Amino acid sequence: MSPKIASKNGEQEAILEVAKLMQVAARTAPKTAGIDDIITLVVYGKEKEGIAEKMREIANERNIDGFRRDAKNVDDSDAVLLIGVRGNKSIGINCGACGFKNCKELEDSMKKAGQDFIGSTCVFKALDLGIALGSAVKIADILNVDNRIMYRIGTAALKLNLMPEATVAMGVPLSAKGKNIYFDRKWP
């Protein structure tokens, strides 16, 4: 082992370590009624490239430049953290926000694949996903790793079956460059 660590190598290794810490933050984030249905996965290398390619396919199929633009961000990132939720589970309070009379009807309903996600989704599971995402990106921010929550990454990851239990997923690309690549982006 060399007694030196070049910038690029150290930065890439650090990004993977931060991604793991983000997984912990998502796991320990508060959950409704203490019921944890959050799923996380860190991807890099060929799996990350596969997500970007699937995003370009979706861009071409739907004629949506946002998928193409975000795919470039994935290409330019060192890793991506995926955070999903088992949104078809309920917490049993029968609030009706999902559109069903009670939680049993939600859980017994036929799951329907929408364009990007699988429904119906318990509103509390969606909230738990948002809180987990916020907790995860807070860690990246504290540790100076650039990031941005992107639903299009989650869409591609689900289509690639990278998170088979998740009904909704988001992606958080991670980068350490001289300038944050996720903001002030140009449309293709």
C-alpha positions in Angstrom: 0.0 0.0 0.0 1.3 3.4 -1.0 1.9 6.0 1.8 0.1 8.5 -0.4 -3.5 9.0 -1.4 -4.1 11.0 -4.6 -7.0 13.5 -4.5 -9.2 11.5 -6.9 -8.8 8.2 -5.0 -9.3 9.8 -1.6 -12.4 11.7 -2.8 -13.9 8.6 -4.3 -13.3 6.5 -1.2 -14.7 9.3 1.0 -17.9 9.5 -1.1 -18.5 5.8 -0.6 -18.0 6.2 3.1 -20.4 9.2 3.2 -22.9 7.2 1.2 -22.8 4.5 3.9 -23.3 7.1 6.6 -26.3 8.4 4.6 -27.7 4.9 4.7 -27.4 5.0 8.5 -29.1 8.4 8.7 -32.0 7.1 6.5 -32.3 4.0 8.7 -32.4 6.0 12.0 -34.6 8.8 10.8 -37.9 9.0 12.7 -40.6 6.7 11.2 -44.4 6.8 11.8 -45.4 4.6 14.7 -41.8 3.3 14.7 -42.5 1.1 11.7 -39.5 1.0 9.4 -40.2 0.3 5.7 -37.3 2.2 4.3 -34.9 0.5 1.9 -31.4 1.9 0.9 -28.9 0.9 -1.7 -25.6 2.5 -2.8 -24.7 2.0 -6.4 -21.5 2.9 -8.3 -19.6 1.6 -11.3 -21.6 -0.5 -13.8 -24.8 -0.3 -11.8 -24.6 3.5 -11.7 -23.9 3.5 -15.4 -26.9 1.3 -15.9 -29.2 3.8 -14.2 -27.9 6.6 -16.4 -28.5 4.5 -19.5 -32.1 3.6 -18.4 -32.7 7.3 -17.7 -31.6 8.1 -21.3 -34.0 5.4 -22.6 -36.9 6.9 -20.6 -35.9 10.4 -22.0 -36.2 9.0 -25.5 -39.4 7.1 -24.9 -41.2 10.0 -23.3 -39.4 12.9 -25.0 -38.6 14.4 -21.6 -35.2 16.2 -21.5 -35.2 16.2 -17.7 -34.3 12.5 -17.7 -31.4 13.1 -20.1 -30.1 16.1 -18.1 -30.3 14.1 -14.8 -28.6 11.1 -16.5 -25.6 13.3 -17.2 -25.5 14.2 -13.5 -25.5 10.5 -12.7 -22.7 9.9 -15.3 -20.7 12.7 -13.6 -21.2 11.4 -10.1 -19.1 9.0 -8.1 -22.0 7.1 -6.5 -25.7 7.2 -6.1 -27.7 6.5 -2.9 -31.1 5.0 -3.6 -33.8 5.4 -0.9 -37.1 3.7 -1.3 -40.1 2.7 0.7 -42.6 -0.1 0.9 -45.4 2.3 0.4 -48.1 -0.3 0.0 -47.9 -1.2 3.7 -50.0 0.8 6.2 -49.6 1.8 9.8 -53.2 0.9 10.7 -54.8 4.3 11.6 -57.4 4.3 8.8 -56.9 8.0 7.9 -58.1 7.5 4.3 -55.4 9.8 2.7 -54.5 6.9 0.4 -58.0 7.0 -1.1 -59.3 3.8 0.6 -61.8 3.6 3.4 -59.3 2.0 5.8 -55.8 0.5 5.9 -56.9 -3.0 5.3 -58.5 -1.9 2.0 -55.1 -0.3 1.0 -53.2 -3.4 1.8 -55.7 -5.8 0.1 -55.9 -3.6 -3.0 -54.4 -4.7 -6.3 -51.1 -2.9 -6.7 -51.1 -0.7 -9.8 -47.9 0.2 -11.6 -48.1 3.8 -12.7 -45.7 5.5 -15.1 -43.0 5.8 -12.5 -44.1 4.2 -9.2 -46.4 1.5 -7.8 -49.6 2.6 -6.0 -51.5 3.1 -3.9 -49.2 4.5 -1.3 -49.8 5.2 2.4 -49.3 8.9 3.0 -47.4 8.1 6.2 -45.0 5.9 4.2 -44.5 8.7 1.7 -43.8 11.1 4.6 -41.3 8.6 6.1 -39.5 8.5 2.8 -39.2 12.3 2.8 -37.9 12.3 6.3 -35.3 9.6 5.5 -34.2 11.5 2.4 -33.8 14.7 4.4 -31.8 12.9 7.1 -29.5 11.4 4.5 -28.8 14.5 2.5 -28.1 16.4 5.8 -25.2 14.0 6.4 -23.8 14.7 2.9 -24.2 18.4 3.4 -22.4 18.3 6.8 -19.6 16.3 5.2 -19.3 18.6 2.2 -20.4 16.0 -0.4 -22.5 17.6 -3.2 -25.9 16.0 -3.7 -29.4 16.5 -5.0 -32.6 14.4 -4.5 -33.8 13.3 -7.9 -37.0 11.3 -8.5 -36.0 10.4 -12.1 -33.1 8.3 -10.7 -35.5 6.4 -8.5 -37.8 5.8 -11.5 -34.9 4.3 -13.5 -33.8 2.2 -10.5 -37.2 0.7 -10.0 -37.5 -0.1 -13.7 -34.2 -1.9 -13.4 -35.6 -3.8 -10.4 -32.7 -2.7 -8.2 -35.1 -2.3 -5.2 -37.8 -4.9 -5.8 -39.6 -4.3 -2.5 -39.9 -0.6 -3.0 -43.0 1.0 -4.5 -41.5 4.5 -4.5 -37.8 5.4 -4.7 -35.6 8.5 -5.0 -32.0 8.8 -6.0 -29.3 11.0 -4.5 -26.2 11.4 -6.7 -23.0 12.2 -4.9 -20.0 14.2 -6.1 -17.0 16.1 -5.0 -16.0 18.6 -7.6 -14.7 22.2 -7.5 -18.3 23.3 -8.2 -21.6 21.6 -7.3 -22.7 19.9 -10.6 -26.3 19.5 -9.5 -27.3 23.2 -9.5 -27.2 25.8 -12.3 -27.7 22.9 -14.7 -28.5 23.6 -18.3 -31.3 21.7 -20.2 -30.0 19.7 -23.1 
